[in-house]
Amino acid sequence: MFGSLDWSTLQQLWWLIVAVVGSLFVFLTFVQGGQTLILTLPGTEDEKTLMVNSLGRKWELTFTTLVLFGGAFYASFPLFYASSFGGAYWVWIAILFTFIIQAVSYEYRKKPNNFLGKKTYEVFMFVNGSVGILLIGAAIGTFFTGSNFTLNEYNLVKWTHPLRGLEAAFSLFNLSFGLFLVFLARTLGALYLANNLAHESLVARLKNSSFNNLLCALPFLLYVLISLVLMDGYAVNPADGTVTMEANKYLNNLLQMPLNLILLLAGLVLVVLGVVINRFTASVRGIWPSGLGTVLTCLAVFFLAGYNNTSFYPSKVDLGSSLTIYNASSSHYTLTAMSYVALLVPFVLAYITWVWRQMDSKKLTVEELAADKKSY
């Protein structure tokens, strides 16, 4: 089946697969967003414990999806993996460190003789949900603003900035993208917790929080969208693979890929719809339209960065080193073999969905946690 596909089709297929995994990861950052609410939103220790345990049942999914995202990139576009992870290693080390302290925090927050205290681990969770997501957003922003690397004839990467990727966070566009993801994660976190907890007063505060965080996200979203339609982009000549600057490249991509424009607009509308449902009705199921909207919006961003003859990882110091889905991919044989393995993904997703439904079949209560000696 896949063996009959030409190389370029497989490359586009695997960019789609990477985009799907990355978009699912962004949705699952509701865990990180919820963690940033723990320090301020709960009014009692019982409420805080409810929030921590609700998020604690899902934190491994986010971490696993992040690892899967990195693995998918490594297998399908190894030159990107080598260039970004091998050159911009400080930003990736910082991101991974925030996820390490997250895992430790859930396991040790309530352990006997915890010499650091619960508050320290709650701060660690906040760092993961704020700094970690901010840096991920800044890294994704470089898909559009470019990075400081060069490649020689042997594809050996040389990073030209001493901060090794951390400099991405000092770009206004990248920083705005990162802050948008932080507030989006907080919005999704509040929506998820409101849907998962049986605590009337806390749920009421969570419903308000989702709306307030969406309002905080909107200025950064508007700046990112306006910048995208106005900025020059990195266009690829399909004849010889050379990369040049093109005025309004990403606006052109949206106009030349109208389905992607529809995807982007539909995703943003669904995110807002979910928040409005939670804030202005008695329903607490806004996480589902907002979650779907998040996935659709992120897919549109990935498509904007990689399709329509666009460099998805441009070098702003050497255009010739810029990476595309064509010059950064694995061989035809490798992509074909991995495509057969990818057929198992729907079964894995089905299993995750089933487990999720079993865990969330009834809302979490204070009484349930009081009876659970293994709660976080």
N, C-alpha and C positions, 0 to 999 in steps of 0.2 A: 504493500500500500504506500508507505512513505518512500520506499526505494525508487518509485517512479517519479517522485517530485524532483524538480531541479534544485540546485543549490540555493539560488536566490529565494525561491519559495520557502525552503526550509529555514533560511535565515529570518525571513519575515514571520514565519510561524513561531520561531523561538523567541523573537522579540515580543510577540503576543503572549506567550507563556510566561516570560519574565514579567511582563506588565501585569498580568493577572495575579501572580504571586505577590508582586510589590503592592498592588492595590489592596489585596486582602490583608497584607501586613498593616497598611495605613488604617484600615477599618479596625483591626485588632488593637490598635494603639489606644482604644477606649480604656484599656487597662492602665496604660501610662497616664492618660488624662485623668482617670478616676483617682490615681495615686496623688496627683497634685491637689486634689480637693480634700484629702484626709486631714491636713493641718488646719483647715479653716472652717469647713462646712459642718462637721458633726458637733453637736452641743454637749454630748455626754460620751463617756468611755464606751458604753454599749453601742452607741451609734457608730463610733469609730471602728469598733470591732466588727460590726455588721459590714461596713464598707470594705474593710481589709479582707474579710473572708469571702465576700462576693467577688472581689477582684482576684483574690488568691486562687480561686478555682479556674481562672482563665489565663494567668500570667504565662504559663508554659507554652500556650498556643502562640502568643506573640513572639516569644523568644525563638520557638521552633520555626515559625514562619520567616523570621529574619534570617536564620541560618539557611533555610531552604532557598530564600531569595539570593543569598550570597552563593550558595552551591549551584543554583541554576545559572547565575551569571558566569561562574567559573567554568562550568561545563560547556555552555553555549557560546559565550563571548570571552574566551580566556585572555585576550589581549587587553580588554577593559579591566578585568580582574587584576592582571599583572600591573597595569599602569596606575590604577587608582589605589588598590590595596598595597601595591609595592612602592608607590611614590608618595601618596597622601596618607601615610600610615598613622600620623599622629591623630588625625581626625577620626579614623576608624578605631584606633586604640581607645580614644576617649569615649566613643559611642559604646564599644563593647564593655568598657569598664563600668559605665552606668548600668548596663544590663546585668553585669556580674553582681554589683552591690544590690540590685533589685532582688535577685534570687536569694542572696544571703539574708536580706531583710525579711522576706516572708518566712524563711526557715528559722531564724533566730530571734525574731521580734519578741516572742513570749516564752523563750526558753528559760528554764530556771537558772539563776545565777548569771543573768545577762548583765555583764559589767558595763556595757555601753548604754544600756537603758533603751526602752521602747522608742523614745523620742528620736534617738540617733538613727534608728532604722527607718523611722517614718520620714526623716529628712532625706535619707538615702533614696527612698521611694520617690520623693518629690524631685530629687536631682535626676533620677531616671526619666521621669515624666516631663521634665522641663528642659534640662540641658541636653539629655539624650535625643529627644525629639527635635529640638532646635537644630542640633548638629546634623541629624539625618535630613532635615529640610534644607539646610544650607548645602549639603552634599548633592542633593537632587537638583538644587538650583543651578549647580555648575553644568548641568546638562544644557543649559541655555546661555549661561554667561561665560563658560569656558574655564579651563584649569591651567595651571602653570607647569606643563610638562613637555618634554620632547622625547622622541623615539629615534634611535639610530637605525642603520640598515639591518641590524640584528634584533630589532624590536626591544632593545634594552632601554628602560625608562630612566630619564633624568628629571628630577623635580627641581624647578628653578627658584622656589621660594623656601626660605628656611623654616617656615611654620608647618610645612608638610601637610597641607590640606586644611589646617585650622584657619588659614587666611580667607577661606570661603565665607566664613561667618562675618567678615568685615565688609562684604559687599552688601549694599542696601537691598538689592533685589533678593539675594540669597537669604539675608537676615529676615526680610519680610516673608519670604516663603517659609522659613523655619518657624517664625512666630505664628503664621497662619496655621501651620500643622499643630503647634502647641495648643492653640485655642480650639482648633477643631477636635483634637484629642480630648480636651477638657469637656467640650460640648458632648461628644459621644460618650464619654465616661459618665457624665451626669444622666444622660438618657438611658444608658444601660443599667445603672444603679437604680434609677427610678422604676425600671421595669422588673428588677430582680428582687427588690427588698419589700418586705411587709412591715412598714413603719411609716405611719401616716404623716407625721410632722417632718420627718427626714425626707420623705418622698416629695413633699410640697417644696422644701428648700432646693431639692435637686432639680425639680421642674423649673424653678426660677433660675437656677444656676445655668442650666443648658441654654436658656434664652440669653442671659447676660453674657455668657462666653461666646455665643454666636455673634452678638453685637461687637464684642472685642475682636473677633476674627475678621469681620467684614472690611475694616480699613486696610488690613494687610492683604486680603484677597483682592480688593479693588486695585491696590497698587501693583500687585503681581500681574493681574489681567491687563491693566492699562500698559504696563511696561512690555508685556509680551507682544501686544499688537503694534507697539511703536518701535521696538528694538530691532536692530539688524541681527540676522541670524547666520548660521553656518550651513551653507548650501553645498551639496555634493553634485559634481558633474557626473551623470550616469555613464558617460562615454569613457572617461578615463579615471574616475574616482577622485579627482582633485577637489579640494575644499576651498571655497571662496566666500567672502562676506556678501550677503544679499540683503538689500533694504527690505524691512518689514517681512522677513522670512516666515515668522510664525503666524502672522496675520494671513499671509499667502497660504500657508499650510491649512489654516482653518477654512479659508474660502475654497481651496482646491480639494479639501476632504470634508464636504458638507456633513457627512454622517458623523464625523468626529466633532464637529461643531454642535450638532444635535446631542451627541453623547455628553459633551461638556455642560451644555445648558440644562439638559434633563437631570444630570447629576447634581448640579447646584440647586435646582428647584426642589429636588427630593430631600436634600440636606435641610433646607429651610422648612419644607413641609413637615418633616419629622419633628423639628423643634417647635413649630407652631402648634402641631397636634398636642404635644406634651404640655405646652405652656397655657394654651387657651381652651383646652377641653379636659374632661376627666380621664381621658386615655393616658396610659403610660407606655404605649407601644411605638413611640416615635423613633426608637432606636432602629427599627427595621427599615422604614423609608430613608432615614438619614444614613444608615449603614450602606444600603444599596446605592444611595446617591454618592457616598464617599468613594465606593469602588468605581462607579461610572466616571466620576470626575478624575480620579487618579489614572484610569485607563486612558482618558482623553489626553492627559498630560504626557504620559509615556508615548502615546501615538504621535503627539505633536513633536516630541523630541527625536523620535527615531525614524518615522516613516516619511514618505514624500521626498526622498533624496535629501535627508537632513543628517548632519553629524550629531550623534547622541552624546558624544563625549569629546567636545572640541578642545583643542589646545589654543589658548589665546596668545601664546608666545611663538608658536610655530604651526601654522595652519596645515602644513604637510603631515604633521603628527596626529591630527585629529582622527578620531575613531568613528566608524560607521558600522551599521549592522552587517555590512559586507566585508570590510577589511579586518574586523575584530572577531569574526566568528570562528567556530571550530570547523573542521573539514566536513565535507558532504557525508562521509561515512559515519563520523561521530554524531552529527546532527540526526542522521537517519536512525541510528541505533538508539539514541536517547528519545526519539519520538515514539518508538514502540514502548519504552519504559514509561513515558508520560501518559500512556493509555491507562495506567493504574491510578493516576491522580483522581479521577472522578470517584473511584471506590474509596480512596482515602478521605476525600471530602464528605462522602456519604457517611462514613464511619464517624468522622468528627461531628457532623450534624446530629447523628443519633446520640452520641455521648453528650453533646451539648443539651439536647432536649431532655435527656435523662437527668442531668444535673440541675436544669432550670425548670423541671416539671412543676415545682411548687416554689413559691417565693421564700426567701431566706428570712428567718425570724430570730429574735434575741433568744427565745426559749430553745430553739434548735441548737444554737451555738453554746448555750450554757450546758447542754447535755453532751456536747462533743468535746472530749478531752484533747483531741488532736487539732482543734481549730487554730488558726493563725493568730 
